[in-house]
Amino acid sequence: MAAAMPHRCTLLSLRLFAQLLACSVAVVLLIAGPAQADTGWQFVKSGNVSAWNRGDVAKVLHDAQRLGLDTITVPVRLAIPSAHSAEVTVDPASLAFAQQLQAAAPGYRLILEPYPWIAGGNVPETDLAPTDPQAWFAAYQRALVGLAKPFHGVWGFYIASNLVHLEQHTPQWLALVQALRPVYPGKLLYRTQWWVTAAWEPSLQAAWQKKLENPLFGAVDIIAIAAYFELADQAAPTAADVKAALQSTTVYGRKQNVLAEILQLQKRWNKPIFLGELSCPAVDFGAQTPWDPAASDKPNLQIQKHLLAAYLESMPHDPSKFLGFSLFTIAHPSPSPYDLAPAAAEYVRQFQPPPR
């Protein structure tokens, strides 16, 4: 029996060491957090080049550097005679500008945005409602497939932006994606327009549910949103006000939970969300109607920073869920209410997504 004691002590020592080792590993994991798989997605800080920029590459690069961007969204104008026309042609000067920018910006990821330039830029893309949708989609697909070839190497490619009157034509969008995949190997994006829900209006909730279930979102790689949600009805809301309004909007008492709905869209299709147009005019009531450059004639040099912080600090820190944002707008040829005020510009320049 005495001879067996050293062996028993050795076993006890080994067990004690194993227990201590397990505790140490547990402590390390507790501090470091759970292991996360590498999704391959990297956060995107982009700016949308103004479609009114007529070829000023230097201004684009200046703004991108000043704001600390890593990506540039560059439009190529698609000439469309009227909101009801089925004619779609690529503007040669705009195409040349995009190619010049591609050559001049090798350090940036580029996202190409085919931009509906309706009636010489006098009609917004949100008004596009062709009388013959089938003919329009045929012309539009030819234009996009033609664009995909010279821009084969860009990081991302929008199949559409803010075409609210055409989003329900799901079969045509799916056919367009199918036509683009063989000629373009990068990331395909679709940008949907902001939407409205309200507890007191069932039809708005039904429209949101219909949007949510559109298979178009599952066909692309990235779901982009033009984030002009009407959040806070104060003239000069604080950052905390805007952040709270993101989860319960105060405009018209809608109490829309914008943040939850964005995350619901991400979860439904398991695609990263990209806030493809983000900002507001630097005026009072800018967070009430971010889509309106004339929301007020009173300047507000803090409201853009407050709105940007509300979104960027509320969204998930995982780029496979929230991929990033693109500012509206950069490199506009003349002063614009959407030009970032100094506080917002510095916030964007310094912003880095928190570690997961």
N, C-alpha and C positions, 0 to 999 in steps of 0.2 A: 504494500500500500504506500509506504514511504517513497518508493521509487517512482510511483505515478504522480506525485505531487508537482514536480517541475513541469511535466507535460500539461497538467490541469491549469497551472499558473500561466503557462504560455498561451493556452487557449483563451483564458480570461483576459489576458493582456491584449490579444489580437481583437477580441470582441469589443473591448473598451476603446481600442484605437479606431475600429471601424465605426463605432457609435460617434466618437468625437469627430471623425472625418465627415460623417454624414451631416452632423450638426453644422460643421463649418461650411459645407456646400450649401446647406439650406440658408445659412445666414447670407452667403454671397448672392444666392438667387433672390433672396428677399430684398437686398439692397439694389441689385442690378435690375430687378423686374423680370417678368417672364421673357423667354427667348422668343424672337419674332422672325419669321421667315422673310428673306429678302424678296420683295415683290418685283424688283426691277424698275419701279417707278421712282423718279426723282422730282422733287418739288420744282414748280415752274413759276418764275417771276417774269411776266411779260408785259408788253405795252402794245396797244393797237395803233399802228401808224394811221394817221388821218387819211381817209380816202380822198381828201382835198389836197393832199401833198402832191405837187406836180413834178417831183423828181429831186427833191432836196435830200440826198442821201446823208450829207454831213449833219443835217439837223436831226435825222433819225438816230444816228450813231451818238451824237452829243446827248440827246435825251436819254438814250438807253444807258450810257455810261453814267450820267448824272444821277439817275435813279437806281443804279445798281442792278439792272435787269440782266437776266441770262438768256432771255428768249425775246424774239420780236415777231409780232403778228403783222404780216404785210398783206394789204389788199391788192387784188388785181380786179380792176373794174370790168364788169360785164355790162355792156351797153344794151339797154332795153328801152324801146321808144316810149312806152307808156305802161301804167300799172296793169293794163289788160292785154298787153301784147304777148305773143308767143315767140317773138324774135329775141335771140340772145347771141351777142357777138363779143369776143374778147377785144378790149380796147388796146391797140398796139402800143401806145405811149405808156400806159399803165403796166403792161407786160414788160416792157423794156426797163422801167423803173424797178420792178420787182427783181429782175435778173441782175441789174446793177447792184442792188442792195444785197442780193445773195452773194455776189462776188466780193463785195466790200466788207462783209460781216462774217468772216469764217469762224470767229470766236463765239458766235451766238447760234442757238437753235432758232430755226425759222418755222413759223406756222403760216401757211398760205391760206388766204381767205378770198375766195371768189366773191366779189362784192357787187350786188345788183345796183347798177348805176342807171336809175330810171329817169327818163326825161332829162338827161344831162345833170343828174344829181338833185333835181328839184322835187322829186317824190321819194319819200323814205321807203326802205325795203319792206317795212311792216305793212305797207299799202299794196304790195304786189298781189294781184288776184287775176291771173290770166283768164280770159274768156274760154280758151281752149287749153285746159291743163295738160292734156295728153301731148299736144303739139309743143307746149312749153317745156315739159319734161324731156322730150326728145331733143330739143335744141339745147337745153341746159346740160344734158348728159354729154352731148357731143363737145360742148365747150369745156366741161370739167375733165373729160378724158384727154382732150387735147392739152389742157394745162398740166395734167399729171405727168406727162412725158418730160417736158423741160425741167420740171421741179421734182424729178424722181428722187432726189437726195435730201429734200427738206424733211425736217422732223415730223411735222404735222400738216394736215390738209383738211380744211373745213369742207364738208359736203353741202352745208348751208348755214345761214345765220339769220335768225329772227323772221323767218317766212311764215308768219302766223296763219295766213289763209291757205297755206299749202301743206301744213304739217300732217293733216289727216289723210293725205294721199300715201298711205304706208306702202302699198305694193310698188309704187314708182320709186320711193326712196330705197327700198330694199333692192330693186333692180339696179339703181345707180351705184349702190355699194358693191354689188356683185360685178358691175362693169369696171369699177375703179381698182378692185383688189389685184387683178393681174398686171396692171400697169403702174401701180403705186404701192410700195412695200412698207411705207411708214404708218403713222398713227392717223386714223380717220376720226374727225370730230364732227359733231352736230351741235349747233347752238340753238337752244330753244329760248323763247321769250319768257320774261317773268310772268307770273300768273297771280290771280287773286282768289282767296277763299274767305268766307265769313260764316260765322256760326248761324247768322240770321238769314242766310240765302242758300237754300239747298241746291239751286242750279249751279252755283259756283263750285260747290263741293263735287257735284256730279261731273262738271267739266274737268276738274283737277283729277278725279279718278280715271276719267277717259284718257287724259294725257299720260298719267302714270302707267297705264297698261299698253301704251303704243309700242309695238315690237321694234320700231325704228331705233329706240334707245339701246336695244340689245344688239343691234347690227353693227354699231360703230364701236370704236375703241375707247372713246372719251365722250362723256356727256357734258357739254358746255351750256352755261346759262348766262343770258344777259340779265345781270342782277340789279334791275331797276325797281325792286320791290318798294312799295310805299310803306315806310316803316313808322316814323315818328312825326306827329303833327305839331310839335313845338317849332318855333322859329329858329332857336339856337339850342338844340339838345346837347347834353353832355355825352361823353363816351358811354357812361353807364346807362343813360336814357336810350341811346341807340341800341346798345347790347340787349337791354330788356325788351325793346320793341321788336328785335329780331325773333323773339319767342312769343310775342303777343303784340301785334301791331296796334297802334293807337289811331291811325288814320281811319276816319269814319267808324270807329269802334269795331273794326272787323275782328280784332284779336287773332289774326292769322299767325300761326306758328311757322314762320318761314324756314327757320333752321330745321325743324322736325320734318317738314315736307321735302326740303332738299336732301336730307339724309334718307328719307323714305325712297326717293327716286334712286339714290345710289344703291341702297340695299335691294330694291326690286330687281335691278338689272346687273348688280355686282360689277359696276363700271366706275372708274374714278370720276368725280365731279370737278369741273374746271369752271371757275367764275370768269367767263370769257369776255365780259364787259363789266368792269367794276369801278365805280366812283360816283360822284355827284357834282353838280355845279357848286362853286365856292361862294354860295349866297345863302341867306336865311331861307329856311324851309327846303333846303337842298335834300334833306333826308325824308321829306314828305313826298316830293315828286322828283326823284333823282333823274328821271328821263327828260325833265323840262329845263332847258338852259335858262329860261326866263322865270324860274320859280320865284324870284324876288329881285329887286334892284339894289338890295342892301348887301354889300360884301360880308362874307363870314369866312375868316381865314382859318378856322378850326374845324369846320363841319366835315370837310373831306377826311381829315385825319380820324375824327370820331367814327365816321361810317366805315372806313377801311379797317380800323382796329376792331370794331364790333364783329365784322365778318371774319377777319383773319384770326382773331383770338377765340372765336367760338367754334370754328370748324374743327374736325378731327385732325390729329397730328400725323396721321398715316397717309402718305401720298397715294396709296392704292384706293383710298376713299376720297380724300380731298387733294387734288393734284396741284392746285395753285390758282393763280389769277392773272388776268391781263387788264391793265389800266385802260380806261377810255378817257382821254386819248393822248397820244404823243405825236410830236412833230407836225402839229397843225400849222398851216402857213401864216396864220394871223392870231392875235390874242383871242382866247376862247374862255367861257365860264368854266370849262372842264380842265383848263390848265391847273396843274397841282399847285396849291399854295405852299409856301415854304415849309410849314409844319408837316403837311401831308407828304411832300417830297422827301423830307428828311426821315419820316417814319418808314416810307417804302424803302429808301436806301439802306436803312439800318435793319429792316425786318428780315429775320431768319425764322423758319418754322421751328417750333420747339422740338427737341428730340423725342422720338417715340418711346 
